[in-house]
């Protein structure tokens, strides 16, 4: 009997549980996308966060200014979550929605739609305004003509009390629109009287306040188990030298001031308002590709080993985290000041700022027909660079014009970190006029570059190509021309001689630039990444590498950058794979896939702000970057049908009545329990036990 009862109860529970799960799935529909998240610095926080348990609101599609006015005019069924197209995602509109308060707007959904979109940049008009030369920086955010990012809205530096969710896929967008049209888009004044399509967004961020507050809270130990609320933004810088440096015994590293370098730098990283979307095509990938082209050119036109005619070595550095007050370059300069660069494990002598003859920092190249050479102090190399670029352009007709810009106000790039340490440091920044309408945003992608893959797989992109071949007006040839002309000028600076006649008709291979852009903009499963990889069995992803410095992200971009620099600058040797396992020797698959061993000079260094390494650092001093990223457990969103106010009131009333009746019944039954549950007495006498 008991067994039968248990089986019946078990079946009932199974049926109830199964039905509840199916009911839940019918109530909610998951919404795929990504989200804005919270970052903090020494004084405040930026970004977005939902409430604990998620932020919920009625879906309201915003496709025109009139749709926004509905929210500003006391809407009938708050809170709302507006679904906005990008052209209306402006600073003015978003801050108006923020000012309405969480009782009216509990979140925002941005849908992927380029229609009528003219500009879309959430970075400041004066990027890194408080991380550079404050005493000389005159960038005016109120005047587009005197700002470095005239299209910036600065929304990336705002703190929002609600989540902002980005929906990319057309199927998910269609789901939102269909739900809105079916339930919400009619009889707007009486929305309160019917069920409405709603959205729940869960993007709860752990951190709040500032980096100082968050780091202090993280350092506290509760119940012997530390809780992390935020982490410093950190990654790796990638560096390589044109010529191999002398190896010294461990512990005997010194500073040889006779060893001189030309520092050629740019940045790896990029950023945007939304997680996972960090392509930075025009903002950082174009100068990145230019430096790779320069490295290839110099490696081909100069002898494998440095001879007595070579005046300088070239130190190529790809800084990481420059979007956040120059994280990578700050750590690089800090290490040089402390005699910590390079790391002792490299077995090379130390490099200090005194070893650098001058610096060429390649900034944004939005217009590849013009170069402005900015420098705050007058030195010969800056003049020679401008003169020689124009001279080579006259010979080869590259369509590039250089202009000398001797001025205090410098563009927001890595050279500012070096000048902050030494205001007479010989540094110049190469930058064109800012024309990127999608700077540091989700739409700074291959479309912004007008990039089309040429797929020149029949060419060995490591070989220089004939400059007499017909030139096509596309981004690949423009970058090819820019990197070639810079390579030619640097050749003269390095050797003190005119370009060798053997190379006067040759330039960077356009196939190198084409493959580089494809790998970083389209897919990691590409010819270049396969060539510079170590293992043939590598299964490369079909998406491009993440170039946001992050906390645990961006490692793939650093890895591929390091591999590319090692491959491009490496000198091929005859060692077998078994004899090519330890740096500086490294094995690569090679373009033909047969494998090759190269003597390399590339390495990495830590990119983390010194603020997190210095005891009792003054977080408000602005000396070093203080950016951290909040931790979070889940980012999700889902659609559901919210009952009308009348239905909710009716359900509540019915529940209240049932509860009241239940209390009354329980009271009555309890008060009459002695009658209702009295024990019955048997009148049949019980037989005595049998005697044994």
N, C-alpha and C positions, 0 to 999 in steps of 0.2 A: 504493500500500500504506500509506504513512505517512498520507495524507489519510483513508483509510478508517478507520485506527486512531484518529485524532484525533476523527473524527465519532462513533465508537462510545463512546469515553471521555467525550465531551461529553454524549451522551445519557444515559450512566450517571450522571454528576454531576447532570444536570438531574432525573432520576428520584429520586435519593437526596435532593437538596435539597427537592424538592416533597414527598416523603414525610415528611421531618423537620419541615417547617413544619406539615403537617397533624397529625403526631403531637404536636407542641407544643400546637397548639390543642385537641387532645383531652385532653391532660394538664391544662391550666390553663383555668379559667373566670374571667374578670375580674369583680370585685366593685365596683360603682359606689357612691360615697359621698364623704365628706369626712373631715377629720382634725383632731385637736388638733395644735397646732404650738408652737414654742418662742419665748418672749419673754424678754427679759433686762432687769434694772435695774442700779443701781449696785453692788449687793451679791451678787446671785445670779441664777439662771435659773429660769424656770417653763415648764411645758408638757411636750411629749412629743417623742420622736424614736425612730426605729427604728435597728437596727444597720446597718452598711454592707452593702449587698446585700439588706437586708430582714430582718425578724424573722418567724420561722416557728414555728407551734405547732399542736397538735391542737385542732380545734374542739370546744368544750364548751358546750352550751346551758344557760344559767342562768335558770330561771324561778321558783325557790323557794330558800329558805335551805338546803334539803337538797342542792340542786345545788352550792351554794357549799362546803358541808362536804366534798364529794367532793374539791375542790381542796386543802382544808386538811389532808386526811388521807393524805398521801403517795400521790398518784395514780400509776397503773402505767406511764404512757407519756408523761412530760413531754418537752419543755415544752408547755404548753397556751395557747390563746387563748380565754378565755371569751367567749361571746356573751350579753350582759346586757340585760335589759329595764330601762327607766328607773327604775321604782320600787325596784329593787335597786341602782341606781347611786348609793349613798350614800357619804358620806365614810368611815364605818366600814368598809364592805365594800371600797372601792377601796384604802384604805390597807392593809388586811389582805392583799389581793392583791399590792400593792407590796412588802410585807414578806416575801412568800414568795421573792422573788428571781427573777432571769431564768431560772434553771434550771427553775423550776416554771411561771411565768407569763411569756410573752414578748410579750404584747400583750393588748389588750381590744377587742372589737367591741361597740358600743352600737347597738341596733336601735330604730327609731322605733315606740314603742308607748305610748300614753297610758293604757292600762288600769290602773285602781286608782292612778294617779299623783296624789299629793296636793301635794307640793312638789318643786321642781327648780331650784335656784339655786346656781351654782358660784362666785359672787362671795363676798367676805368678809362677815362680819356687820358689820364696820366698814369700809366701802369708803373707799379713799384715806386710810387711817388715818395714814400717815406723810407725807402731802403737804399737810396742812392746819395748823390751829392746834394744834401738838403740846402746848403748855403748857396749853391749855384743853380739849383733847379728852378726854372722859371716857367715850366709847363703850366698852361692855364686851362683848367678843365671847363671854364665857361666860354672859352673862345676856340672853336674848332680849328682855326687857322694856326693857332699856337699850341696845339696838343699833339701827342704822338699817336693817339687813336681817336680821331674825330668822330667816329661812329659809336663810341662806347656809351653804354647806359649805366655802368657801374652796379648793375643788379647783383653781380657776383659778390659784391662787398656789402650787401644789405642783409639784415637779419630778419627772417620771416617767422611769424608765430604759427604758420601752417605749412603743410607739405606742398611741394610742387612736383607733379608727376608727369613724365614725358612718355607719350605713347607713339611708337614708331610704325608698327606694322599696319598695313591697310585693313586687314581683317579685324584688328582690334578697334581701329578708328570707326569702321563700319558698324561694329557692335555698339559703340557709344552713340553714334548718330541715330541708329535704328531705335534704340531704347528711348532716346530723347523724343523723337518724332512720334512714337507710339503712345507715350504716356505723359509727356511734359509740354509739348509744343503748342497746345491749344488752350483756349479759355484761361489765359495766364492769371487773370485776376481771381479765379476761383480754384487755384491749385490746391489750396488747403482742404478742399472738400473731396479730393480723390487720391488714390494711390499714385506715387511718383517714383520714377526711376532715380536711383541714388547711387552714390559712389562711396566706398570706404577705402581710405588710404592709410597704410601702416608703415611709417618710416621713422619710428621713434629713435632719436639720437640720445646717446648716454651723456654727452658732454654739454656744459652750459657755462656762460660767464666769459672766461678768457683762458688763455693757455696757462697763465700763472695759477689760476684757481683750479683748473682741471689737473694739471701736473701735481699740485699739492694734494688734491683728493685721491689721485691715483697712487701716490706714495704712501698713503695711510694703509695700514694693515688691519683688516677687520676679520675677527674669527680665524686668524692665522691664514687667511686666504685673500691675497690682494685682488682688487677689482680694477680693471682698466677702463677708464672713461674716455681717454684720448691717447693718441700716439704722435710723436713728432713726424712731420713729413721728411722722408729720407730715402736715399737711393744710392746710385753710384755715378761718379764722373768717369768718362772714358778718355784715356790719353794715349798718345803714341808719338814716337820721334821718327823723323825722316831717315836719320842714320842711326845705326846701332851705337849705343854708348858703351864705354869701357866698364868691364865687370871688376868689382873690388871685393875683398874679403869682408865677411860680416863683422861688424864692429869697427871697421876701418873707414866707414863712409865719412867724407868731409865735403866741404863746399869749395869747388874749384872755380874761382871767379874768372879764370881765363876761358872757361867753357861758356859760350854765348848761344842764345837761342832767339829765334823769331817765334813768338807765340801767336798761333793762328787758332781762333776759338769761335765757337757758336754754341747753341744750346740744343739738347736732345728733346726737352720736355715741351708740353703744351698743356692747356687746361680748358675747362668749360664749366658751365653751370650744372651739367648733368653727368652722373656717373656713367662710365663705359664709353663715352663719346669724346675721344681725344685724338683727332686726326691732325689738326693744326697744319693743314696743307700749305697755305701761304704764309702763315705766321712764323713757323719754325722749320718746316720740312724743306722749303726751297733753299734757305741758307745752309741747312744741314747737307743737302745734296751738293751744293756748291763746294763746301769744304771737302767732301769725299772726292769730287772731281779734281780739285786742286792737289789733293794727296796723290791721286793716281798719276796726274801729269808730272809732278815733280819726281815721283819715284821712277818714271820712265825716262825722263830727259837727263837725270843726273846719274853718275856712276854708283854702283851698288855700295862701294866703300868710300868713306870720306877721305879726300886727299888734301894736300896742303893748299890748294886753291880755293877750298870751301871756307868761307868766312864764318858761316853760322850753321848750326843745326836748326831744324824746325820742330817745334813742339806743338802738335795738334791736340787740342783739348775740347771735348764735347761736355759742356756743363749740364748738370741735371738739377731741376728745381728752380731755375731762374725766374719762372713765372711768379714765385712767391718770395719776393725780396732777395733774390740772388742767393739761394741756399747753396748751390754747388760752388759758385765762385767764391763765396765767403769762406767756405771750408777749405778751398784750395789755397787762398791767400793766407788763411790762419795757419795751415800746415807749413807753408813756406816760411812764415814768420817764426814758427816754432822749430824749424829745421826737421820737419816730419815728412817732407815730400822729396822723393818718393819713399814708400815704405821700405824698411830695412830688408824685407824679404826679397826685394828686387835685386839686391847686391849692386846697386848703382849709387854714385855720389849724389848728395843732396842738391836740390835746385832751389834757389831763393829768387826774390824779385831782382836782385843785383845781377843775376845770370841772364835776365831777359833784356835783350837789346831794344826791342820795341814790340808792341802788341797790335795785331790786326784782329779786331772783333767784328765778325760778320753778323749784322742784325737783319731785320726784315728787308726783303727784296721784293716788295710788291710790284715795282716797275723795274724790269730787268734791262731797261734801256738807259737808266740813269743811276749814278752812284754819288751820294754825298759823303765825303770823307770828313767826319767830325773829329776834332781834337782840341782840347782846352789849352794846350801849350804848343808853342812853335818848335818843331824839330825837323831836321832835313828829310828824314824818311817819309814823313807825311807829304811833303811837297813832291818828292820823287815819285811816290805812289800815284798821285794825281797826274803828274806830267807823263809818266810812262804808260798809264792806262790810256790816256788820250792819244799818245803816240802810236801804240800798238793798234788802237781802234782805227786810226787813219790808214794803217797798212793793210789790215785784214777786214776792215768794214764790218765789224761786229755789231755796229749800231748801239754802242755803249759810250756814254759821256760821263766823265767824272768832274765833280766840283769840289773845290777846297772849302771846308766850313770850319774856320778857326773861331771857336766861340765857347763860352762857358756852359751854355745850356746843351746838355748831351742827351741823346736818345736813351731809353731805359734798357740798357744792355750791360753785359758782364764787365766791361771795361770800367764802369763806375765803381765797382768793388775795389779794383786795383788803385784807382785814383783816390778813393776814400782813404786807403792805407798810405798812399804817397801822392800828393797832389801834383807833383812834377813828373810822375811816371809817364814814359813815352807811349801813350796809348791812342789808338784811333778806332773809330767805329764806322763801319761801312753800312750805309742804309739808304734806301730810296725814299721818295716821298710816300707817306702812308696813304694807301688806297684800298686796303683790305676792308671791305664792308662787313665781313663775318669774322673778324679777329677774335681768337680764343672762343669759338662757339661751335655748336654741333654742325653748323653748315660750312665750316671751313674744311671742305673735303675736295675730292678730285674734280667735282663740278665747278668749284670756285676757281680752280686752276685751269679749267677747260682742258683737262688731261684726258687723252685717249691713248691707250696702250698700243705701241708700235709693234711689239712682239718680234724683235729682231734676234730671234734665237739662233739664227745661222751665223751670228757674228761672235767673235771672242771679245767681250766687252772690256777685257783687261788690256787690250792693245789700243794704242792711239790710232786715230783715223785721219784720213786726208782732209784738210780744210778746203780743198778745191771741190769737194763733192757738193751737190746742190743742197742749199739750206731750206728747211721748211719752217714756216712761221708757227711754231708751237712751243709749248713750255719746255720740252726736252732740249730743243736746239738753243733756246734762250739761256737755259742753265749751262749747257755745254759751252756756249760762247763766254759767259761770265766766268766760269771756273777756268777756262783756257787762258783768258786774258790776265786773270789774277796769277795763274801759274807762271805765265811768261814774265810778269813783273817780278814775282818772287825769285825766279831763277836769276835774274840780274842782281837782285839784292843779296842773294846767298853767295853767288860766285864773284860778283863784281865785274862780270864780263857780259858781252852780248850773247844772245841766244845762239846756241850751236846751229850751224847751217843744216845739220841733219834733221832738225826738228822745227825748222821755220815754217814748214808746210803741214805740220801735224798738230792735232789738238785732242782734247778729251773725247773719248768715244761716246757718242750719243746713246748707244745701247746700254752703257753703264748707268746713265741717268734714267733711261726708260725703265730698266729693271729695278733700280732703286726706288723710284716712285711707285711702281706697281706693288712692290713688297710692302711698303709702308702705308699705301692708300687702299689697296684692293685685297691682297691675300698674302699670308705668310708662306703659303704653298707655292713658291715662286722660284725662278731659276737662280737668282742671286743667293737667296737663303740656302738653297740646296748646295750651291757651290761652296759657300763658306762654312757649311756645317761640317761636323766631324764624323757623323755616322750616316751611312747610306740608308739605314732602316728607319731614320727619323720620320715620324708621321707628323707633318707640319699642318697647323690649323688653316682653315680657309679664310679666316678673318685677319686683319692687320694687327700688328703688335700695339699694346697699350702704351702710350707715351706720357701718361700722367705720373708724376713722381710718387704720389700716394704714400702708403705705409707698407703694404705688401704687394702693390701693383707696380707695373712699369719694369719689372725685372726682365721680361722678354725683350723689350726695346733696348735695354742696356746690353743684354747678351748679344743681340744681333749687331748693335753698333760696334761693340768690341770685336766681334768676329769679322765684320766688314773692314774695319781699320787694320786689323791684323793681316787680312788677305790682300788688301790694296797696297799696303806699305811693306809687306813681307817680301823677302828675297828668296827665290826658289833655290833649294839645295837638293842634293841627290840622295839624301838619307831615305831608307825604307821606313815603312810605317812603324815597325818594331823599334827603330832607332829614332823615332820622332814623337816621343811621348811627353817630354818635359820642356817647359818654357826655358829659353826663348824659341825652341823648335816646336812647331805645331803642325799637325796633319789636317788637311782640308780635303773635301771631296773633289774640288776643282770643277771647272766649267764642263769638262768632258766626262766627269764622274769617275775617272780612273784613279783619282787621288794624287796628292802632291804634298811634299814637306816644305815648309817655309821657315826661314829665320825671321822671327817677328820682333816688334818693339812695342806692342800694345799692352795696356794694363788698365786697371781700374783703381779709383780711390773713393773713399767714403764721401758722400754728399749729404751731410746733416749739419744744421746750423750749430756753430760753436756755443750758442746760448744754452743748449742742452748738455754741454760738456763742462761748463764753467760753474763752479759752486757759487751760490748766492748771487746769481746773475740778476741785474736790474732789468726786469721785464719791460719797463716803460722807457728804456734808454734809446731805443731804435738803433742800437749799434749793430745788432745781428737780427736775422730773421727769427721770428718766434711762432711760426705757423705749425699748428697741430691739426689732426683730423679726428673727429669724434668716432667712437666705436658705435656699432649698431648690430642688432641681431637679425633683423628681417626687413626687406623692402618688398611690399606687396600691395596690390589694389584689387578690388572686386566690385562688381555691379550687383545691385539687388533692388527689389521693389519695396519701397517704404510705404506702409499703410497710411491712409489719410488721417488727419487729426480726429475726425469724427469716428473713424473705425478704431483708432487707438483709445479714444475716450469710452467707446462702447465696450471694447474688450476689457478695459480697466474696470468699468462699472460692473460688468458681468462677473469678473473675477472677485471684486469686492463683495458682491452679493453672495456668491458661492462660498467665499471664505466665512462670511457672517453666519450663513445658514449652517455651515460645518461646525462653527464654534457652538451654536445653539444646540445642534443635535448631539454633539459630544457632551455638552453640559447636562442635557436631559438624560442621556443614556447613563452617564456617570452617576447622576443623582438617583437613578432607579436601578442601579447595578445589582443591589441585593435581591430585587425581585426578578429582574431579567436574567440574571446569571446564578440563581440559587442552586446549591448542590442537591441532587435528588438522592433519597435514602432508600436502599433496597430492603424489601420486606421478607425476602427469602433468606432463611437462616443458613449460615455457612457451616458445612460439615466439618467436624474436628478432623485433624490429621490422623491418618492410619498409624496404628502402633506397630512397631517392628518387632 
